[in-house]
Amino acid sequence: MKLDTSKLNFEKLNGLIPAVIVDNGNNQVLMLGFMNKEALNKTLETNLITFFSRTKNSLWTKGETSGNYLKLITILPDCDNDTLLIYADPQGPTCHTGDYSCFGINNNASLNFLNDLFSLIKERKEKLPENSYTTKLFKEGENRIIQKVGEEAIETVIAAKNKDKKEIVNETSDLIYHLFVMLADLNIEFSDIVDNLKKRGMRK
């Protein structure tokens, strides 16, 4: 990627600049490190996040011993050009303790995917692209969508009664997808469901 490093203020911290690392997949904060100009240049050259170790007084590429690299996606300087926000693709746990994040944050990739799926379904409703099953459902109308939710619910129950784990996963996936189509058709946001579940969870 291209980055104008000439505007960055390395002098504020005696040649170093803080770098906040964020998981590109779900926007969770992974760690904080420091870079000097050499570390930043190596990061840009290799697309692997490289820091300056203040303890060892040398460069170190995250994952060089563990294999848990942080693959560079993009770098955003802040408004004062003295801090970097770096989006990366983690290749395993980030923290040396084996945790996903150095800040004790859980990986919310699953919820992030559900948000993306719901957004895609809403986009299908708006644009109605050809050769799309979702488009076909929206064109068939509310009754057909509701019917599909009922069918998938019954198939999920049957799979559960049969204790067939593979089919339970498949049918539950179908049910969630068709529920999302129904919600989008009725102009109900997925976030409305999540907020309601949070309120209920606080009372249990």
C-alpha positions as a Markdown table, in Angstrom:
| # | Residue | x | y | z |
|---|---|---|---|---|
| 1 | Met | 0.0 | 0.0 | 0.0 |
| 2 | Lys | 1.0 | 3.6 | -0.4 |
| 3 | Leu | 1.5 | 5.9 | 2.6 |
| 4 | Asp | 3.0 | 9.4 | 2.7 |
| 5 | Thr | 5.4 | 9.0 | 5.6 |
| 6 | Ser | 6.9 | 12.4 | 5.2 |
| 7 | Lys | 4.1 | 14.0 | 7.2 |
| 8 | Leu | 4.3 | 11.6 | 10.2 |
| 9 | Asn | 5.6 | 13.1 | 13.4 |
| 10 | Phe | 8.3 | 10.7 | 14.8 |
| 11 | Glu | 10.0 | 13.4 | 16.8 |
| 12 | Lys | 7.2 | 13.7 | 19.4 |
| 13 | Leu | 8.3 | 10.4 | 21.1 |
| 14 | Asn | 12.0 | 10.5 | 20.2 |
| 15 | Gly | 11.8 | 8.7 | 16.9 |
| 16 | Leu | 8.8 | 6.5 | 17.7 |
| 17 | Ile | 5.1 | 6.6 | 16.8 |
| 18 | Pro | 2.4 | 4.5 | 18.5 |
| 19 | Ala | 0.5 | 2.0 | 16.3 |
| 20 | Val | -2.9 | 0.7 | 17.3 |
| 21 | Ile | -3.6 | -2.6 | 15.6 |
| 22 | Val | -7.2 | -3.5 | 14.7 |
| 23 | Asp | -8.6 | -6.7 | 13.3 |
| 24 | Asn | -9.8 | -5.8 | 9.8 |
| 25 | Gly | -12.4 | -8.5 | 10.0 |
| 26 | Asn | -14.4 | -7.2 | 13.0 |
| 27 | Asn | -12.8 | -3.8 | 14.0 |
| 28 | Gln | -11.6 | -5.2 | 17.4 |
| 29 | Val | -8.5 | -3.7 | 18.9 |
| 30 | Leu | -5.7 | -6.3 | 19.0 |
| 31 | Met | -2.6 | -4.6 | 20.4 |
| 32 | Leu | -0.6 | -1.4 | 20.7 |
| 33 | Gly | 3.0 | -1.2 | 19.5 |
| 34 | Phe | 5.6 | 1.4 | 18.5 |
| 35 | Met | 7.3 | 1.9 | 15.2 |
| 36 | Asn | 10.2 | 3.9 | 14.1 |
| 37 | Lys | 10.7 | 4.9 | 10.5 |
| 38 | Glu | 12.6 | 1.7 | 9.7 |
| 39 | Ala | 9.9 | -0.5 | 11.2 |
| 40 | Leu | 7.2 | 1.3 | 9.3 |
| 41 | Asn | 9.1 | 1.0 | 6.0 |
| 42 | Lys | 9.6 | -2.7 | 6.6 |
| 43 | Thr | 5.9 | -3.1 | 7.3 |
| 44 | Leu | 5.1 | -1.4 | 4.0 |
| 45 | Glu | 7.6 | -3.5 | 2.1 |
| 46 | Thr | 6.7 | -6.9 | 3.5 |
| 47 | Asn | 3.0 | -6.3 | 4.4 |
| 48 | Leu | 3.7 | -7.9 | 7.8 |
| 49 | Ile | 3.4 | -5.6 | 10.8 |
| 50 | Thr | 6.8 | -4.8 | 12.2 |
| 51 | Phe | 7.5 | -2.9 | 15.4 |
| 52 | Phe | 10.5 | -1.4 | 17.2 |
| 53 | Ser | 11.2 | -3.2 | 20.4 |
| 54 | Arg | 12.1 | -0.7 | 23.1 |
| 55 | Thr | 13.3 | -3.6 | 25.3 |
| 56 | Lys | 15.6 | -5.2 | 22.7 |
| 57 | Asn | 16.3 | -1.9 | 21.0 |
| 58 | Ser | 15.7 | -3.6 | 17.6 |
| 59 | Leu | 13.0 | -4.3 | 15.0 |
| 60 | Trp | 10.7 | -7.3 | 15.5 |
| 61 | Thr | 8.1 | -8.6 | 13.1 |
| 62 | Lys | 5.0 | -9.8 | 15.0 |
| 63 | Gly | 4.8 | -13.5 | 14.6 |
| 64 | Glu | 8.4 | -14.1 | 13.6 |
| 65 | Thr | 8.8 | -16.8 | 16.3 |
| 66 | Ser | 5.2 | -17.9 | 16.9 |
| 67 | Gly | 3.9 | -17.8 | 13.3 |
| 68 | Asn | 1.0 | -15.6 | 14.4 |
| 69 | Tyr | 1.7 | -12.8 | 11.9 |
| 70 | Leu | -0.3 | -9.7 | 11.4 |
| 71 | Lys | -0.8 | -9.2 | 7.7 |
| 72 | Leu | -1.1 | -5.5 | 6.7 |
| 73 | Ile | -4.4 | -4.3 | 5.2 |
| 74 | Thr | -4.2 | -0.5 | 5.5 |
| 75 | Ile | -2.7 | 2.3 | 7.7 |
| 76 | Leu | -4.5 | 5.5 | 8.8 |
| 77 | Pro | -2.6 | 8.3 | 10.5 |
| 78 | Asp | -4.6 | 10.4 | 13.0 |
| 79 | Cys | -5.3 | 14.1 | 12.6 |
| 80 | Asp | -2.0 | 15.1 | 14.2 |
| 81 | Asn | 0.0 | 12.6 | 12.3 |
| 82 | Asp | 1.5 | 11.2 | 15.5 |
| 83 | Thr | -0.4 | 8.0 | 15.9 |
| 84 | Leu | -1.2 | 5.2 | 13.4 |
| 85 | Leu | -4.4 | 3.1 | 13.2 |
| 86 | Ile | -3.4 | -0.1 | 11.4 |
| 87 | Tyr | -5.9 | -2.6 | 10.1 |
| 88 | Ala | -4.5 | -6.1 | 9.9 |
| 89 | Asp | -5.5 | -9.7 | 9.2 |
| 90 | Pro | -4.3 | -11.7 | 12.3 |
| 91 | Gln | -2.9 | -15.2 | 11.5 |
| 92 | Gly | -3.6 | -16.5 | 15.0 |
| 93 | Pro | -3.8 | -15.2 | 18.5 |
| 94 | Thr | -2.2 | -11.7 | 18.9 |
| 95 | Cys | -1.2 | -11.7 | 22.6 |
| 96 | His | 1.8 | -13.7 | 23.8 |
| 97 | Thr | -0.5 | -15.3 | 26.4 |
| 98 | Gly | -2.4 | -17.0 | 23.5 |
| 99 | Asp | -5.4 | -14.7 | 23.8 |
| 100 | Tyr | -7.0 | -13.2 | 20.7 |
| 101 | Ser | -6.3 | -9.6 | 21.8 |
| 102 | Cys | -3.8 | -8.1 | 24.2 |
| 103 | Phe | -6.7 | -6.2 | 25.8 |
| 104 | Gly | -8.8 | -9.3 | 26.7 |
| 105 | Ile | -11.3 | -8.5 | 23.9 |
| 106 | Asn | -13.2 | -11.5 | 22.5 |
| 107 | Asn | -13.3 | -12.2 | 18.8 |
| 108 | Asn | -16.7 | -11.1 | 17.5 |
| 109 | Ala | -16.1 | -12.3 | 13.9 |
| 110 | Ser | -19.4 | -14.3 | 13.9 |
| 111 | Leu | -21.5 | -11.3 | 14.9 |
| 112 | Asn | -19.6 | -9.2 | 12.3 |
| 113 | Phe | -20.4 | -11.7 | 9.6 |
| 114 | Leu | -24.1 | -11.7 | 10.5 |
| 115 | Asn | -24.2 | -7.9 | 10.2 |
| 116 | Asp | -22.5 | -8.2 | 6.8 |
| 117 | Leu | -25.0 | -10.8 | 5.7 |
| 118 | Phe | -28.0 | -8.7 | 6.8 |
| 119 | Ser | -26.6 | -5.7 | 5.0 |
| 120 | Leu | -26.1 | -7.8 | 1.8 |
| 121 | Ile | -29.7 | -9.0 | 2.0 |
| 122 | Lys | -31.0 | -5.4 | 2.4 |
| 123 | Glu | -28.9 | -4.4 | -0.7 |
| 124 | Arg | -30.4 | -7.3 | -2.7 |
| 125 | Lys | -33.9 | -6.0 | -1.7 |
| 126 | Glu | -33.0 | -2.5 | -3.0 |
| 127 | Lys | -31.2 | -3.4 | -6.2 |
| 128 | Leu | -32.9 | -6.7 | -7.0 |
| 129 | Pro | -29.9 | -8.1 | -9.1 |
| 130 | Glu | -30.7 | -10.8 | -11.6 |
| 131 | Asn | -29.8 | -14.5 | -10.9 |
| 132 | Ser | -30.1 | -14.0 | -7.2 |
| 133 | Tyr | -32.1 | -16.3 | -5.0 |
| 134 | Thr | -32.7 | -13.5 | -2.5 |
| 135 | Thr | -34.1 | -11.3 | -5.3 |
| 136 | Lys | -36.4 | -14.2 | -6.3 |
| 137 | Leu | -37.8 | -14.3 | -2.7 |
| 138 | Phe | -38.4 | -10.6 | -2.6 |
| 139 | Lys | -40.2 | -10.7 | -5.9 |
| 140 | Glu | -42.3 | -13.6 | -4.8 |
| 141 | Gly | -43.5 | -11.5 | -1.9 |
| 142 | Glu | -44.2 | -11.6 | 1.8 |
| 143 | Asn | -46.3 | -14.8 | 1.9 |
| 144 | Arg | -43.7 | -16.8 | 0.2 |
| 145 | Ile | -40.9 | -15.5 | 2.4 |
| 146 | Ile | -43.0 | -16.3 | 5.6 |
| 147 | Gln | -43.7 | -19.8 | 4.2 |
| 148 | Lys | -40.0 | -20.4 | 3.7 |
| 149 | Val | -39.3 | -19.4 | 7.3 |
| 150 | Gly | -41.9 | -21.9 | 8.4 |
| 151 | Glu | -40.5 | -24.7 | 6.2 |
| 152 | Glu | -36.9 | -24.1 | 7.4 |
| 153 | Ala | -38.1 | -24.0 | 11.1 |
| 154 | Ile | -39.7 | -27.4 | 10.7 |
| 155 | Glu | -36.7 | -28.8 | 9.0 |
| 156 | Thr | -34.5 | -27.5 | 11.8 |
| 157 | Val | -36.7 | -29.2 | 14.4 |
| 158 | Ile | -36.6 | -32.5 | 12.5 |
| 159 | Ala | -32.8 | -32.4 | 12.2 |
| 160 | Ala | -32.6 | -31.7 | 16.0 |
| 161 | Lys | -35.0 | -34.6 | 16.8 |
| 162 | Asn | -32.8 | -36.9 | 14.6 |
| 163 | Lys | -29.7 | -35.6 | 16.4 |
| 164 | Asp | -28.0 | -35.1 | 13.1 |
| 165 | Lys | -25.4 | -32.4 | 13.8 |
| 166 | Lys | -24.5 | -31.8 | 10.2 |
| 167 | Glu | -28.1 | -31.3 | 9.2 |
| 168 | Ile | -28.8 | -29.1 | 12.3 |
| 169 | Val | -26.0 | -26.8 | 11.2 |
| 170 | Asn | -27.3 | -26.7 | 7.6 |
| 171 | Glu | -31.0 | -26.2 | 8.5 |
| 172 | Thr | -30.2 | -23.6 | 11.2 |
| 173 | Ser | -28.1 | -21.7 | 8.6 |
| 174 | Asp | -31.1 | -21.8 | 6.2 |
| 175 | Leu | -33.4 | -20.7 | 8.9 |
| 176 | Ile | -31.3 | -17.7 | 9.9 |
| 177 | Tyr | -30.9 | -16.6 | 6.3 |
| 178 | His | -34.6 | -16.8 | 5.6 |
| 179 | Leu | -35.4 | -15.0 | 8.9 |
| 180 | Phe | -33.1 | -12.2 | 7.8 |
| 181 | Val | -34.9 | -12.0 | 4.5 |
| 182 | Met | -38.2 | -11.7 | 6.4 |
| 183 | Leu | -36.9 | -9.0 | 8.7 |
| 184 | Ala | -35.5 | -7.0 | 5.7 |
| 185 | Asp | -38.9 | -7.4 | 3.9 |
| 186 | Leu | -40.6 | -6.0 | 7.0 |
| 187 | Asn | -38.1 | -3.2 | 7.4 |
| 188 | Ile | -36.9 | -4.5 | 10.8 |
| 189 | Glu | -33.2 | -4.1 | 11.5 |
| 190 | Phe | -31.0 | -6.9 | 12.7 |
| 191 | Ser | -29.7 | -4.5 | 15.4 |
| 192 | Asp | -33.3 | -4.3 | 16.7 |
| 193 | Ile | -33.2 | -8.0 | 17.5 |
| 194 | Val | -29.7 | -7.8 | 19.0 |
| 195 | Asp | -30.7 | -4.8 | 21.2 |
| 196 | Asn | -33.9 | -6.7 | 22.4 |
| 197 | Leu | -31.8 | -9.8 | 23.2 |
| 198 | Lys | -29.4 | -7.7 | 25.2 |
| 199 | Lys | -32.3 | -6.2 | 27.2 |
| 200 | Arg | -33.7 | -9.6 | 27.9 |
| 201 | Gly | -30.3 | -11.0 | 28.8 |
| 202 | Met | -29.9 | -8.3 | 31.5 |
| 203 | Arg | -33.1 | -9.5 | 33.1 |
| 204 | Lys | -32.2 | -13.2 | 33.2 |
